[in-house]
Amino acid sequence: MKKILFIFIILLFNCHNAQKKIETQQIPLEKQITYGISLSMRVPYELYINDIKADCDYVGGNSGVNMNPYILKNGKYKVKLRIFPAFKAGKKLIEFDDIEKSNISFGSYIRNRETDEILNYEDKLLPITAPTIDVPYFEQEWDVELTELPYELEGWSKGQDFRKWDKKELEKKVVAYYQKLWKMLNDGDGERFMKLWEKADDENAIYDYDTEIDEANKSEIADIKKHCVNRMIPLEDYEMKLYAEGRLVCLERKTHTREFNNYFPLDLKGWSPLVRKGQVRGGAEFPVKLYLPEGSNEFVIIRK
């Protein structure tokens, strides 16, 4: 459990440091609740929160996932874990003891950003009901309840239901939007790219309890200008995914890779197809989740 606690806190710190920061009204420290899921997985997995894919790793590993971006208000929600065979090892089945020895927990904490002190940490394991034989696929859901969020967000709640759209027409529109983003990134146009994140940033400031304006956006703009020019790989190998009961849409890479750009292992399955090649090896993705406000024909970026 101590190992899971360590992973949960350290990885959520990293997630926070990567977030964009804008000014928002101060919420008292004692109410700045962050909910999270901690995972220790020996096999590939996908994690869903509130019908949104919040994390995936097709190699396996340890992860801490901030739930706040995927929850708009207090209430009861589903946490779903999907487990797959070890693709890179050529496995067709998941060994039952790999499922049995996987760990997932649900917790909450308050972080004092002035001291980096963690306060009021609470954590409980979500029990996995493992099979007694090897299986080709495993899935389990848990109900969790969030009761202490001090805010309520609009998010994608007033978005159009993409399940009612013609699938081909929707995908055509989504791909066109991604092509626009791809060109901005490949041209190094960080200002235009970051301008599209205004709505997402407004809500990020609330769910991340971020009260300061810092250099994060400027740094990201500079990074795009320096590292993305003519380094974006072709927009290909994607499939359209709907989340949040049809109110979020995105594109994701659909094929496993054993390596990418001289880096092994690196599996791009599940990544955004907006991928920048590293200068020497590896790469970085630019994930976006889109919604379409009621009465509008223009996509809005609302989450990563």
C-alpha positions as YAML, in Angstrom:
chain: A
units: angstrom
residues:
- id: 1
  name: MET
  ca: [0.00, 0.00, 0.00]
- id: 2
  name: LYS
  ca: [2.89, 2.38, 0.74]
- id: 3
  name: LYS
  ca: [4.18, 1.84, -2.79]
- id: 4
  name: ILE
  ca: [0.78, 2.67, -4.24]
- id: 5
  name: LEU
  ca: [0.56, 5.79, -2.05]
- id: 6
  name: PHE
  ca: [3.99, 6.91, -3.28]
- id: 7
  name: ILE
  ca: [3.02, 6.38, -6.92]
- id: 8
  name: PHE
  ca: [-0.30, 8.18, -6.44]
- id: 9
  name: ILE
  ca: [1.25, 11.31, -4.94]
- id: 10
  name: ILE
  ca: [4.35, 11.57, -7.13]
- id: 11
  name: LEU
  ca: [2.52, 11.05, -10.42]
- id: 12
  name: LEU
  ca: [-0.23, 13.47, -9.52]
- id: 13
  name: PHE
  ca: [2.46, 16.07, -8.74]
- id: 14
  name: ASN
  ca: [3.86, 15.52, -12.22]
- id: 15
  name: CYS
  ca: [0.37, 15.85, -13.70]
- id: 16
  name: HIS
  ca: [-0.15, 19.14, -11.85]
- id: 17
  name: ASN
  ca: [3.16, 20.57, -12.98]
- id: 18
  name: ALA
  ca: [2.22, 19.88, -16.60]
- id: 19
  name: GLN
  ca: [-1.10, 21.72, -16.36]
- id: 20
  name: LYS
  ca: [-1.63, 25.20, -17.78]
- id: 21
  name: LYS
  ca: [-2.18, 27.87, -15.14]
- id: 22
  name: ILE
  ca: [-4.48, 30.84, -15.10]
- id: 23
  name: GLU
  ca: [-5.89, 32.97, -12.36]
- id: 24
  name: THR
  ca: [-9.11, 31.97, -10.61]
- id: 25
  name: GLN
  ca: [-10.97, 32.77, -7.43]
- id: 26
  name: GLN
  ca: [-9.28, 31.33, -4.34]
- id: 27
  name: ILE
  ca: [-10.86, 28.23, -2.78]
- id: 28
  name: PRO
  ca: [-9.83, 27.73, 0.86]
- id: 29
  name: LEU
  ca: [-7.06, 25.16, 1.24]
- id: 30
  name: GLU
  ca: [-9.13, 22.91, 3.48]
- id: 31
  name: LYS
  ca: [-11.64, 22.47, 0.62]
- id: 32
  name: GLN
  ca: [-9.16, 21.84, -2.20]
- id: 33
  name: ILE
  ca: [-9.96, 18.14, -2.57]
- id: 34
  name: THR
  ca: [-8.26, 16.13, -5.28]
- id: 35
  name: TYR
  ca: [-9.62, 12.66, -6.01]
- id: 36
  name: GLY
  ca: [-7.47, 10.08, -7.73]
- id: 37
  name: ILE
  ca: [-6.95, 6.53, -8.87]
- id: 38
  name: SER
  ca: [-3.66, 4.74, -8.27]
- id: 39
  name: LEU
  ca: [-2.65, 1.73, -10.36]
- id: 40
  name: SER
  ca: [0.08, -0.88, -10.17]
- id: 41
  name: MET
  ca: [-0.31, -3.09, -13.24]
- id: 42
  name: ARG
  ca: [1.78, -5.95, -14.61]
- id: 43
  name: VAL
  ca: [-0.10, -6.07, -17.91]
- id: 44
  name: PRO
  ca: [-1.59, -3.62, -20.47]
- id: 45
  name: TYR
  ca: [-4.65, -1.73, -19.30]
- id: 46
  name: GLU
  ca: [-7.13, 1.05, -19.93]
- id: 47
  name: LEU
  ca: [-8.75, 3.09, -17.16]
- id: 48
  name: TYR
  ca: [-12.12, 4.81, -17.61]
- id: 49
  name: ILE
  ca: [-13.59, 7.43, -15.29]
- id: 50
  name: ASN
  ca: [-17.13, 8.67, -15.84]
- id: 51
  name: ASP
  ca: [-17.18, 6.96, -19.27]
- id: 52
  name: ILE
  ca: [-13.99, 8.76, -20.34]
- id: 53
  name: LYS
  ca: [-10.68, 7.04, -21.00]
- id: 54
  name: ALA
  ca: [-8.43, 8.70, -18.45]
- id: 55
  name: ASP
  ca: [-5.31, 6.55, -18.72]
- id: 56
  name: CYS
  ca: [-3.86, 3.66, -20.69]
- id: 57
  name: ASP
  ca: [-0.59, 1.80, -20.95]
- id: 58
  name: TYR
  ca: [-0.22, -1.11, -23.34]
- id: 59
  name: VAL
  ca: [2.99, -2.26, -21.69]
- id: 60
  name: GLY
  ca: [1.85, -2.05, -18.07]
- id: 61
  name: GLY
  ca: [3.28, -0.11, -15.17]
- id: 62
  name: ASN
  ca: [2.46, 2.19, -12.28]
- id: 63
  name: SER
  ca: [0.29, 5.24, -12.64]
- id: 64
  name: GLY
  ca: [-1.51, 7.91, -10.63]
- id: 65
  name: VAL
  ca: [-4.55, 9.48, -12.30]
- id: 66
  name: ASN
  ca: [-6.21, 12.71, -11.22]
- id: 67
  name: MET
  ca: [-9.98, 12.15, -11.37]
- id: 68
  name: ASN
  ca: [-10.95, 15.82, -11.12]
- id: 69
  name: PRO
  ca: [-10.65, 16.59, -14.87]
- id: 70
  name: TYR
  ca: [-13.21, 13.87, -15.67]
- id: 71
  name: ILE
  ca: [-15.78, 14.78, -13.02]
- id: 72
  name: LEU
  ca: [-17.93, 17.90, -13.23]
- id: 73
  name: LYS
  ca: [-19.60, 17.76, -9.82]
- id: 74
  name: ASN
  ca: [-20.12, 15.60, -6.75]
- id: 75
  name: GLY
  ca: [-21.96, 12.34, -7.24]
- id: 76
  name: LYS
  ca: [-21.63, 8.61, -7.85]
- id: 77
  name: TYR
  ca: [-19.50, 7.50, -10.78]
- id: 78
  name: LYS
  ca: [-18.12, 4.41, -12.45]
- id: 79
  name: VAL
  ca: [-14.46, 3.50, -12.51]
- id: 80
  name: LYS
  ca: [-13.72, 0.84, -15.13]
- id: 81
  name: LEU
  ca: [-10.52, -1.12, -15.63]
- id: 82
  name: ARG
  ca: [-9.83, -3.09, -18.80]
- id: 83
  name: ILE
  ca: [-6.88, -5.50, -18.91]
- id: 84
  name: PHE
  ca: [-5.33, -7.03, -22.04]
- id: 85
  name: PRO
  ca: [-2.72, -9.68, -22.92]
- id: 86
  name: ALA
  ca: [0.92, -8.60, -23.09]
- id: 87
  name: PHE
  ca: [1.13, -7.60, -26.75]
- id: 88
  name: LYS
  ca: [4.89, -7.08, -26.81]
- id: 89
  name: ALA
  ca: [5.49, -10.57, -25.40]
- id: 90
  name: GLY
  ca: [3.24, -12.09, -28.04]
- id: 91
  name: LYS
  ca: [0.69, -13.27, -25.48]
- id: 92
  name: LYS
  ca: [-2.86, -14.18, -26.45]
- id: 93
  name: LEU
  ca: [-4.10, -14.72, -22.89]
- id: 94
  name: ILE
  ca: [-3.79, -12.80, -19.63]
- id: 95
  name: GLU
  ca: [-2.33, -14.98, -16.92]
- id: 96
  name: PHE
  ca: [-4.78, -15.03, -14.03]
- id: 97
  name: ASP
  ca: [-2.08, -14.26, -11.46]
- id: 98
  name: ASP
  ca: [-1.17, -11.07, -13.38]
- id: 99
  name: ILE
  ca: [-4.75, -9.94, -12.80]
- id: 100
  name: GLU
  ca: [-4.71, -11.12, -9.20]
- id: 101
  name: LYS
  ca: [-1.48, -9.21, -8.47]
- id: 102
  name: SER
  ca: [-2.71, -5.99, -10.10]
- id: 103
  name: ASN
  ca: [-3.69, -3.20, -7.72]
- id: 104
  name: ILE
  ca: [-6.10, -0.31, -8.09]
- id: 105
  name: SER
  ca: [-7.12, 2.12, -5.36]
- id: 106
  name: PHE
  ca: [-9.33, 5.17, -4.95]
- id: 107
  name: GLY
  ca: [-8.23, 8.05, -2.76]
- id: 108
  name: SER
  ca: [-8.29, 11.76, -2.04]
- id: 109
  name: TYR
  ca: [-5.97, 14.36, -0.61]
- id: 110
  name: ILE
  ca: [-5.32, 18.08, -0.21]
- id: 111
  name: ARG
  ca: [-2.06, 19.58, -1.35]
- id: 112
  name: ASN
  ca: [-0.58, 22.69, 0.21]
- id: 113
  name: ARG
  ca: [1.15, 24.18, -2.81]
- id: 114
  name: GLU
  ca: [3.22, 26.57, -0.72]
- id: 115
  name: THR
  ca: [4.91, 23.74, 1.19]
- id: 116
  name: ASP
  ca: [4.17, 20.72, -1.08]
- id: 117
  name: GLU
  ca: [2.70, 19.06, 1.99]
- id: 118
  name: ILE
  ca: [0.00, 16.42, 1.49]
- id: 119
  name: LEU
  ca: [-2.91, 16.73, 3.91]
- id: 120
  name: ASN
  ca: [-5.88, 14.50, 4.76]
- id: 121
  name: TYR
  ca: [-4.75, 11.64, 2.53]
- id: 122
  name: GLU
  ca: [-7.28, 8.81, 2.36]
- id: 123
  name: ASP
  ca: [-6.96, 5.68, 0.26]
- id: 124
  name: LYS
  ca: [-8.78, 2.38, -0.16]
- id: 125
  name: LEU
  ca: [-8.18, -0.57, -2.43]
- id: 126
  name: LEU
  ca: [-10.77, -1.38, -5.05]
- id: 127
  name: PRO
  ca: [-10.96, -5.18, -4.86]
- id: 128
  name: ILE
  ca: [-10.27, -7.07, -8.07]
- id: 129
  name: THR
  ca: [-12.25, -10.27, -8.59]
- id: 130
  name: ALA
  ca: [-9.66, -12.22, -10.55]
- id: 131
  name: PRO
  ca: [-10.52, -15.31, -12.60]
- id: 132
  name: THR
  ca: [-9.01, -18.68, -11.72]
- id: 133
  name: ILE
  ca: [-7.84, -19.38, -15.28]
- id: 134
  name: ASP
  ca: [-6.02, -17.46, -17.99]
- id: 135
  name: VAL
  ca: [-8.39, -15.30, -20.05]
- id: 136
  name: PRO
  ca: [-8.15, -13.30, -23.32]
- id: 137
  name: TYR
  ca: [-9.68, -10.17, -21.77]
- id: 138
  name: PHE
  ca: [-10.67, -8.86, -18.36]
- id: 139
  name: GLU
  ca: [-12.90, -5.97, -17.29]
- id: 140
  name: GLN
  ca: [-14.23, -4.80, -13.95]
- id: 141
  name: GLU
  ca: [-16.18, -1.77, -12.73]
- id: 142
  name: TRP
  ca: [-16.48, -0.12, -9.34]
- id: 143
  name: ASP
  ca: [-18.83, 2.53, -8.03]
- id: 144
  name: VAL
  ca: [-17.16, 5.47, -6.28]
- id: 145
  name: GLU
  ca: [-18.75, 8.52, -4.71]
- id: 146
  name: LEU
  ca: [-17.33, 12.03, -4.68]
- id: 147
  name: THR
  ca: [-18.84, 14.22, -1.97]
- id: 148
  name: GLU
  ca: [-16.40, 17.03, -1.23]
- id: 149
  name: LEU
  ca: [-15.67, 18.84, -4.49]
- id: 150
  name: PRO
  ca: [-16.11, 22.59, -3.75]
- id: 151
  name: TYR
  ca: [-17.14, 23.44, -7.31]
- id: 152
  name: GLU
  ca: [-19.43, 22.45, -10.16]
- id: 153
  name: LEU
  ca: [-18.30, 22.72, -13.78]
- id: 154
  name: GLU
  ca: [-20.25, 22.93, -17.01]
- id: 155
  name: GLY
  ca: [-17.63, 21.07, -19.01]
- id: 156
  name: TRP
  ca: [-19.19, 19.05, -21.82]
- id: 157
  name: SER
  ca: [-22.56, 18.70, -20.06]
- id: 158
  name: LYS
  ca: [-24.27, 21.00, -22.57]
- id: 159
  name: GLY
  ca: [-22.53, 19.49, -25.55]
- id: 160
  name: GLN
  ca: [-24.33, 17.89, -28.47]
- id: 161
  name: ASP
  ca: [-24.79, 14.12, -28.38]
- id: 162
  name: PHE
  ca: [-22.54, 12.78, -31.14]
- id: 163
  name: ARG
  ca: [-24.30, 9.41, -31.02]
- id: 164
  name: LYS
  ca: [-27.12, 11.10, -32.93]
- id: 165
  name: TRP
  ca: [-24.81, 12.20, -35.75]
- id: 166
  name: ASP
  ca: [-24.08, 10.33, -38.94]
- id: 167
  name: LYS
  ca: [-20.79, 8.63, -38.11]
- id: 168
  name: LYS
  ca: [-19.11, 9.35, -41.43]
- id: 169
  name: GLU
  ca: [-20.07, 13.02, -41.36]
- id: 170
  name: LEU
  ca: [-18.87, 13.39, -37.79]
- id: 171
  name: GLU
  ca: [-15.54, 11.72, -38.50]
- id: 172
  name: LYS
  ca: [-15.02, 13.94, -41.53]
- id: 173
  name: LYS
  ca: [-15.56, 17.02, -39.36]
- id: 174
  name: VAL
  ca: [-13.31, 15.73, -36.57]
- id: 175
  name: VAL
  ca: [-10.50, 14.82, -38.95]
- id: 176
  name: ALA
  ca: [-10.68, 18.29, -40.53]
- id: 177
  name: TYR
  ca: [-10.26, 19.84, -37.07]
- id: 178
  name: TYR
  ca: [-7.27, 17.62, -36.32]
- id: 179
  name: GLN
  ca: [-5.73, 18.55, -39.67]
- id: 180
  name: LYS
  ca: [-5.98, 22.19, -38.62]
- id: 181
  name: LEU
  ca: [-4.27, 21.41, -35.31]
- id: 182
  name: TRP
  ca: [-1.60, 19.35, -37.07]
- id: 183
  name: LYS
  ca: [-0.72, 22.26, -39.34]
- id: 184
  name: MET
  ca: [-0.49, 24.68, -36.41]
- id: 185
  name: LEU
  ca: [1.89, 22.34, -34.61]
- id: 186
  name: ASN
  ca: [3.98, 21.47, -37.66]
- id: 187
  name: ASP
  ca: [4.30, 25.19, -38.46]
- id: 188
  name: GLY
  ca: [5.33, 25.92, -34.86]
- id: 189
  name: ASP
  ca: [2.35, 28.23, -34.38]
- id: 190
  name: GLY
  ca: [2.12, 27.83, -30.63]
- id: 191
  name: GLU
  ca: [0.10, 31.00, -30.08]
- id: 192
  name: ARG
  ca: [-2.81, 29.84, -32.25]
- id: 193
  name: PHE
  ca: [-2.68, 26.33, -30.81]
- id: 194
  name: MET
  ca: [-2.76, 27.51, -27.20]
- id: 195
  name: LYS
  ca: [-5.52, 30.02, -27.98]
- id: 196
  name: LEU
  ca: [-7.82, 27.06, -28.60]
- id: 197
  name: TRP
  ca: [-7.29, 25.87, -25.02]
- id: 198
  name: GLU
  ca: [-8.94, 28.89, -23.34]
- id: 199
  name: LYS
  ca: [-12.12, 27.06, -22.26]
- id: 200
  name: ALA
  ca: [-10.14, 24.05, -21.06]
- id: 201
  name: ASP
  ca: [-7.77, 26.34, -19.17]
- id: 202
  name: ASP
  ca: [-10.64, 28.16, -17.47]
- id: 203
  name: GLU
  ca: [-11.92, 24.89, -16.01]
- id: 204
  name: ASN
  ca: [-8.44, 23.55, -15.30]
- id: 205
  name: ALA
  ca: [-7.85, 26.54, -13.04]
- id: 206
  name: ILE
  ca: [-10.87, 25.46, -10.99]
- id: 207
  name: TYR
  ca: [-10.47, 21.69, -10.75]
- id: 208
  name: ASP
  ca: [-6.71, 22.01, -10.22]
- id: 209
  name: TYR
  ca: [-7.14, 24.83, -7.64]
- id: 210
  name: ASP
  ca: [-4.66, 26.95, -9.56]
- id: 211
  name: THR
  ca: [-4.62, 30.56, -8.39]
- id: 212
  name: GLU
  ca: [-1.49, 31.92, -10.05]
- id: 213
  name: ILE
  ca: [-0.48, 33.05, -13.50]
- id: 214
  name: ASP
  ca: [2.90, 31.53, -14.33]
- id: 215
  name: GLU
  ca: [5.02, 30.84, -17.37]
- id: 216
  name: ALA
  ca: [3.47, 27.47, -18.27]
- id: 217
  name: ASN
  ca: [1.63, 28.63, -21.40]
- id: 218
  name: LYS
  ca: [4.57, 30.71, -22.58]
- id: 219
  name: SER
  ca: [6.82, 27.70, -22.07]
- id: 220
  name: GLU
  ca: [4.52, 25.46, -24.09]
- id: 221
  name: ILE
  ca: [4.29, 27.99, -26.89]
- id: 222
  name: ALA
  ca: [8.08, 28.22, -26.95]
- id: 223
  name: ASP
  ca: [8.35, 24.44, -26.93]
- id: 224
  name: ILE
  ca: [6.02, 24.15, -29.94]
- id: 225
  name: LYS
  ca: [8.01, 26.79, -31.82]
- id: 226
  name: LYS
  ca: [11.31, 25.10, -31.04]
- id: 227
  name: HIS
  ca: [10.48, 21.40, -31.32]
- id: 228
  name: CYS
  ca: [7.43, 20.91, -33.54]
- id: 229
  name: VAL
  ca: [8.40, 22.61, -36.79]
- id: 230
  name: ASN
  ca: [8.41, 19.95, -39.53]
- id: 231
  name: ARG
  ca: [8.59, 17.24, -36.86]
- id: 232
  name: MET
  ca: [4.96, 16.13, -36.71]
- id: 233
  name: ILE
  ca: [4.42, 12.66, -38.11]
- id: 234
  name: PRO
  ca: [1.66, 12.19, -40.72]
- id: 235
  name: LEU
  ca: [-1.90, 12.26, -39.41]
- id: 236
  name: GLU
  ca: [-2.73, 8.58, -39.91]
- id: 237
  name: ASP
  ca: [-3.65, 5.28, -38.27]
- id: 238
  name: TYR
  ca: [-6.50, 6.80, -36.26]
- id: 239
  name: GLU
  ca: [-9.99, 5.85, -35.21]
- id: 240
  name: MET
  ca: [-12.73, 8.04, -33.80]
- id: 241
  name: LYS
  ca: [-13.75, 7.53, -30.18]
- id: 242
  name: LEU
  ca: [-16.80, 8.86, -28.32]
- id: 243
  name: TYR
  ca: [-16.75, 9.36, -24.57]
- id: 244
  name: ALA
  ca: [-18.93, 10.86, -21.83]
- id: 245
  name: GLU
  ca: [-22.07, 9.23, -23.20]
- id: 246
  name: GLY
  ca: [-21.47, 10.67, -26.65]
- id: 247
  name: ARG
  ca: [-20.62, 14.24, -25.71]
- id: 248
  name: LEU
  ca: [-16.86, 14.06, -26.19]
- id: 249
  name: VAL
  ca: [-15.05, 13.01, -29.34]
- id: 250
  name: CYS
  ca: [-11.41, 12.47, -30.23]
- id: 251
  name: LEU
  ca: [-9.11, 10.53, -32.52]
- id: 252
  name: GLU
  ca: [-6.78, 7.85, -31.20]
- id: 253
  name: ARG
  ca: [-4.06, 5.75, -32.78]
- id: 254
  name: LYS
  ca: [-5.46, 2.28, -33.40]
- id: 255
  name: THR
  ca: [-2.42, 0.07, -34.09]
- id: 256
  name: HIS
  ca: [0.17, -1.27, -31.67]
- id: 257
  name: THR
  ca: [3.81, -0.34, -32.26]
- id: 258
  name: ARG
  ca: [6.75, -2.25, -30.81]
- id: 259
  name: GLU
  ca: [8.98, 0.79, -31.04]
- id: 260
  name: PHE
  ca: [8.86, 4.35, -32.30]
- id: 261
  name: ASN
  ca: [11.66, 6.60, -33.48]
- id: 262
  name: ASN
  ca: [14.51, 4.47, -32.12]
- id: 263
  name: TYR
  ca: [12.81, 3.94, -28.76]
- id: 264
  name: PHE
  ca: [11.84, 0.47, -27.52]
- id: 265
  name: PRO
  ca: [9.40, -0.31, -26.07]
- id: 266
  name: LEU
  ca: [7.07, 2.48, -27.13]
- id: 267
  name: ASP
  ca: [3.51, 1.61, -28.10]
- id: 268
  name: LEU
  ca: [1.56, 4.43, -29.77]
- id: 269
  name: LYS
  ca: [-1.79, 2.64, -29.62]
- id: 270
  name: GLY
  ca: [-4.30, 4.87, -27.83]
- id: 271
  name: TRP
  ca: [-2.19, 8.00, -28.32]
- id: 272
  name: SER
  ca: [-3.50, 11.07, -30.05]
- id: 273
  name: PRO
  ca: [-2.49, 10.92, -33.74]
- id: 274
  name: LEU
  ca: [-0.96, 14.37, -33.22]
- id: 275
  name: VAL
  ca: [2.54, 13.03, -32.55]
- id: 276
  name: ARG
  ca: [5.85, 14.87, -32.62]
- id: 277
  name: LYS
  ca: [9.02, 12.87, -33.21]
- id: 278
  name: GLY
  ca: [11.78, 13.41, -30.69]
- id: 279
  name: GLN
  ca: [15.00, 14.88, -32.00]
- id: 280
  name: VAL
  ca: [16.96, 11.74, -31.14]
- id: 281
  name: ARG
  ca: [14.35, 9.15, -30.19]
- id: 282
  name: GLY
  ca: [10.82, 8.70, -28.93]
- id: 283
  name: GLY
  ca: [8.07, 11.24, -29.30]
- id: 284
  name: ALA
  ca: [5.36, 13.32, -27.67]
- id: 285
  name: GLU
  ca: [1.61, 13.41, -28.24]
- id: 286
  name: PHE
  ca: [-0.85, 16.31, -28.22]
- id: 287
  name: PRO
  ca: [-4.15, 14.83, -27.01]
- id: 288
  name: VAL
  ca: [-7.39, 16.78, -27.26]
- id: 289
  name: LYS
  ca: [-10.96, 15.91, -26.32]
- id: 290
  name: LEU
  ca: [-13.58, 17.94, -28.18]
- id: 291
  name: TYR
  ca: [-17.19, 18.86, -27.60]
- id: 292
  name: LEU
  ca: [-19.68, 20.83, -29.65]
- id: 293
  name: PRO
  ca: [-21.75, 23.35, -27.65]
- id: 294
  name: GLU
  ca: [-25.49, 23.34, -28.25]
- id: 295
  name: GLY
  ca: [-26.37, 25.56, -31.21]
- id: 296
  name: SER
  ca: [-22.74, 25.73, -32.38]
- id: 297
  name: ASN
  ca: [-20.93, 24.19, -35.33]
- id: 298
  name: GLU
  ca: [-17.43, 24.82, -33.96]
- id: 299
  name: PHE
  ca: [-15.55, 22.27, -31.86]
- id: 300
  name: VAL
  ca: [-14.16, 23.37, -28.52]
- id: 301
  name: ILE
  ca: [-11.19, 21.71, -26.80]
- id: 302
  name: ILE
  ca: [-12.33, 20.92, -23.26]
- id: 303
  name: ARG
  ca: [-9.82, 18.34, -21.95]
- id: 304
  name: LYS
  ca: [-6.66, 16.50, -22.92]
...
